[in-house]
Amino acid sequence: MRNLVFCMLLGTTFLAMAQQEHFNNPIVTDKYTADPAAIVHDGKVYLYAGHDEPADDYNFYDLNEWLVYSSEDMIHWKEHPVPLKASDFKWAKEDAWAAEVIEKNGKFYWYVTVHHDDTHPGKAIGVAAADSPIGPFKDAIGKALITNDMTTEFTDISWDDIDPTVFIDDNGQAYLYWGNTVCYWAKLKDNMIELDGEIHAITSLPHYTEAPYIHKKGDWYYLSYAYDFPEKTAYAMSRSMEGPWEYKGILNEVAGNSNTNHQAIIEFKGIDYFIYHNGSIPTKGGSFRRSVCIDQLFYNADGTLKRIQMTSEGIQK
């Protein structure tokens, strides 16, 4: 009898533990989301993502719009109305690929990857702007900021001008980084919609594929990027936005059953977060139906980054 009571109590304890267990990755499960970007504004995190929505018999990247979510705790996320579509750029003919939002002087600028119409064939980078982090966003210049013919001296492929990321340095100077197979950078003018000077290429990043992302911690600048294919995430460090960049190693392994790996890194309420995607939604998740996830990021004493531990639990209270 005593053993029976003990077993019943033990079973009740395990049941209570199971009921308390929460799996917060992926953070969105009713839609496929990819290529995350995020900003912190007025005590909230705003998460921007592409929307994977290929037909069942189509296995490639089919994205036509971007999504936006907000959170006050990194656990509970509110979806807002669709803020921007590829079709909002009249000079583009398709593809809402990787994009990033940044705020300057109360205005929000969204740098996006689309496919240009036949006047400038190939991938291109456009800019939309809004007065709110949730939009609505509108094409800020009525034409592309970067077109494929602007980078032909570095490579002759038509898909190298993708994955824009923007960082504003402490002195107010804004920088645009982007590129597939080649990592490019250029300064932006104060209006955030024009280049300020020539386009540069970085040659010190081993196995660079795409998805550059810049963040800063203390006196160090960090350039993370997709490494090789299927993609891991690697990173380099520098004391300057203009380099030189010193390669430091792998930050994130291949993410689940997704060939691509695309990251955003933010600090929110004193905690550092690594935002990425994998293909973990069990229905039809995979390389072309991806899902945004979030785990913590940790630094070593010398400023280098600890390797990401991808989890199903994600961010907990």
C-alpha positions in Angstrom: 0.0 0.0 0.0 2.8 2.3 0.9 4.5 1.7 -2.4 1.3 2.3 -4.3 0.8 5.7 -2.6 4.4 6.6 -3.4 4.0 5.6 -7.1 0.8 7.7 -7.3 2.5 10.7 -5.8 5.5 10.2 -8.1 3.2 10.0 -11.1 1.4 13.1 -10.0 4.7 15.0 -9.7 5.9 13.9 -13.2 2.5 15.0 -14.6 2.8 18.4 -13.0 6.3 18.8 -14.3 5.1 17.9 -17.8 2.2 20.4 -17.6 4.7 23.1 -16.6 7.0 22.4 -19.5 6.7 24.9 -22.3 8.3 24.8 -25.8 8.5 28.3 -27.2 10.5 27.5 -30.3 9.4 28.2 -33.0 7.8 31.4 -31.8 5.2 31.5 -34.6 3.5 28.2 -35.5 0.5 29.3 -37.6 2.7 30.7 -40.5 6.0 29.8 -41.9 8.5 32.7 -41.1 12.1 33.2 -42.2 15.0 35.6 -42.4 14.3 37.4 -39.0 15.3 40.9 -38.2 14.5 42.8 -35.0 14.7 46.2 -33.3 14.1 47.4 -29.8 11.9 50.5 -29.6 10.0 52.1 -26.6 10.3 49.0 -24.4 9.2 46.5 -27.0 10.9 44.2 -29.5 9.6 44.4 -33.1 10.3 41.3 -35.1 10.3 41.4 -38.9 10.2 38.2 -41.0 9.6 37.0 -44.5 6.6 34.7 -45.1 7.3 31.4 -46.7 4.2 30.2 -48.6 5.2 27.8 -51.4 2.6 25.6 -53.0 2.8 21.9 -51.9 4.4 20.9 -55.2 6.9 23.8 -55.2 10.2 23.5 -53.5 12.0 26.9 -53.6 11.8 30.1 -51.8 8.4 31.6 -52.4 7.8 34.8 -50.4 5.6 37.7 -51.4 5.2 39.7 -48.2 6.9 40.6 -44.9 5.4 40.2 -41.4 5.8 42.1 -38.2 5.3 40.9 -34.6 5.9 42.7 -31.3 6.7 41.5 -27.7 7.3 43.0 -24.3 8.9 39.8 -22.9 10.3 37.8 -25.9 7.8 35.1 -25.1 4.4 36.3 -26.1 4.2 37.8 -29.6 1.5 39.9 -31.2 1.0 39.8 -34.9 0.3 43.1 -36.7 -1.3 43.7 -40.1 1.0 42.9 -43.0 3.2 46.1 -43.3 4.9 45.6 -46.6 4.7 43.4 -49.8 7.1 43.0 -52.7 4.3 44.4 -54.9 4.6 47.7 -53.0 7.8 48.3 -55.0 6.4 49.1 -58.5 9.8 48.5 -60.1 10.1 45.0 -58.7 8.4 42.0 -60.1 8.6 39.4 -57.3 10.2 38.0 -54.1 10.0 39.4 -50.6 13.4 38.0 -49.5 15.5 39.0 -46.5 15.1 42.5 -45.1 15.9 44.6 -42.1 14.4 47.7 -40.3 16.3 50.4 -38.5 15.1 53.6 -36.8 16.6 57.0 -37.2 15.3 60.4 -35.9 11.8 58.9 -35.3 11.5 57.4 -38.8 11.7 53.7 -39.6 13.6 52.5 -42.7 13.1 49.0 -44.2 15.8 47.7 -46.5 14.5 44.8 -48.5 15.6 42.2 -51.1 13.3 41.9 -54.2 13.7 40.8 -57.8 13.9 43.8 -60.1 11.9 44.1 -63.3 13.6 43.7 -66.7 15.0 47.2 -66.7 17.6 46.1 -64.2 17.5 42.2 -64.2 18.5 40.4 -61.1 18.1 40.8 -57.3 18.0 44.4 -55.9 17.7 46.2 -52.7 15.0 48.7 -52.0 14.1 51.0 -49.1 10.6 51.6 -47.6 9.9 54.1 -44.8 7.2 54.6 -42.1 6.5 56.7 -39.0 5.8 53.6 -36.9 7.6 50.4 -36.4 4.5 48.5 -37.6 4.0 50.6 -40.7 2.4 51.1 -43.0 5.6 51.3 -45.0 5.9 52.8 -48.4 8.6 52.8 -51.1 10.9 55.7 -50.0 12.6 56.5 -53.3 10.5 54.9 -56.1 13.5 53.0 -57.4 16.1 50.5 -56.2 19.0 51.6 -53.9 21.2 48.8 -55.2 20.9 47.0 -58.5 22.8 44.1 -59.9 24.7 46.2 -62.5 26.3 48.2 -59.6 28.4 45.2 -58.4 29.4 43.4 -61.6 33.1 44.2 -61.0 33.0 41.8 -58.1 30.9 38.9 -59.5 28.8 38.3 -62.6 26.0 36.4 -60.8 22.5 38.0 -60.7 21.6 37.2 -57.1 24.6 38.8 -55.2 22.7 41.9 -54.1 20.6 40.4 -51.3 20.3 40.3 -47.5 20.7 44.0 -46.5 21.7 44.9 -43.0 22.1 48.4 -41.7 24.0 49.7 -38.6 24.3 53.3 -37.4 27.6 53.9 -35.7 28.1 56.0 -32.5 29.0 59.1 -34.6 25.7 58.8 -36.6 27.2 57.4 -39.7 25.0 54.7 -41.2 26.5 51.6 -43.0 24.8 49.2 -45.4 26.1 45.6 -45.6 24.8 43.0 -48.0 25.7 40.3 -50.5 25.7 36.7 -51.6 29.1 35.0 -52.3 30.7 38.5 -51.8 30.1 40.7 -48.7 29.7 44.3 -49.7 29.5 47.5 -47.7 28.9 51.2 -48.3 28.1 54.3 -46.3 24.7 55.8 -46.4 23.9 59.5 -46.5 22.2 61.1 -43.6 18.8 60.8 -45.4 19.2 56.9 -45.2 18.1 56.5 -48.9 21.3 57.3 -50.8 24.8 55.7 -50.9 27.6 58.0 -49.7 30.6 56.9 -51.6 31.9 53.7 -53.3 30.9 50.1 -52.7 33.6 48.0 -50.9 34.0 44.2 -50.8 35.3 42.3 -47.8 37.7 39.4 -48.6 38.6 38.2 -45.1 35.5 36.1 -44.4 36.1 32.4 -45.0 33.3 30.5 -46.7 31.1 33.6 -46.8 27.7 32.8 -48.4 25.2 35.5 -47.4 23.1 37.0 -44.5 25.6 39.5 -43.0 24.5 41.1 -39.7 26.3 43.8 -37.7 25.9 44.4 -34.0 28.1 46.0 -31.4 28.9 45.2 -27.8 31.3 47.4 -25.8 34.2 48.4 -28.1 33.8 45.4 -30.4 31.9 45.3 -33.7 30.6 41.8 -34.7 29.9 40.7 -38.3 28.0 37.4 -38.4 27.1 35.7 -41.6 26.0 32.5 -43.3 28.9 30.2 -43.7 29.1 27.6 -46.5 26.1 25.5 -47.6 24.0 24.1 -46.0 24.6 27.2 -43.9 26.1 27.5 -40.5 26.5 31.0 -38.9 30.1 32.3 -38.4 31.4 35.6 -37.2 34.3 38.0 -37.3 35.2 40.9 -35.0 36.7 44.4 -35.5 37.3 47.6 -33.7 35.9 49.6 -36.6 32.8 49.3 -38.8 35.1 49.6 -41.8 37.3 46.7 -40.6 39.7 45.0 -40.8 37.6 42.0 -39.7 39.2 39.1 -37.9 37.4 35.7 -38.3 36.6 34.1 -35.0 34.7 30.8 -35.9 31.3 29.1 -36.0 28.5 30.7 -33.9 25.6 28.5 -34.9 25.4 25.1 -36.4 23.1 24.0 -39.3 19.7 24.9 -38.1 17.5 21.9 -38.0 16.3 20.7 -41.4 16.8 24.1 -43.1 19.6 24.6 -45.6 19.7 28.4 -44.8 20.7 30.1 -41.6 19.8 33.7 -41.1 20.3 35.6 -37.8 19.6 38.8 -35.9 21.2 39.7 -32.6 19.7 42.1 -30.1 20.0 43.1 -26.4 16.7 43.6 -24.6 16.3 44.5 -20.9 19.9 43.5 -20.3 19.8 40.1 -22.0 21.3 39.2 -25.3 19.3 37.2 -27.8 20.1 35.2 -31.0 17.2 35.1 -33.4 17.3 32.6 -36.3 15.2 30.3 -38.3 15.0 26.5 -38.8 12.5 24.1 -40.5 11.0 22.7 -37.3 7.2 23.0 -37.7 6.3 19.4 -38.0 3.5 19.7 -40.6 5.6 20.6 -43.7 8.5 22.5 -42.2 11.8 22.5 -44.0 14.2 24.5 -46.1 11.4 26.3 -47.9 8.9 26.5 -45.1 11.0 27.9 -42.2 10.2 29.0 -38.7 11.7 31.8 -36.5 13.2 30.7 -33.2 15.0 32.6 -30.4 17.7 31.5 -27.9 20.0 33.4 -25.6 23.5 34.7 -26.7 26.4 34.7 -24.3 29.8 36.3 -24.5 33.2 35.2 -23.2 35.4 37.4 -21.0 37.5 38.4 -24.0 34.5 39.5 -26.0 34.3 36.4 -28.2 30.9 34.7 -28.6 29.9 31.4 -27.1 28.4 28.9 -29.6 24.6 29.1 -29.7 22.7 26.3 -28.0 19.5 25.9 -30.1 16.6 24.7 -28.0 13.0 23.7 -28.3 12.3 25.4 -25.0 13.4 28.8 -26.3 13.0 31.8 -24.1 11.4 31.1 -20.7 10.3 33.5 -17.9 
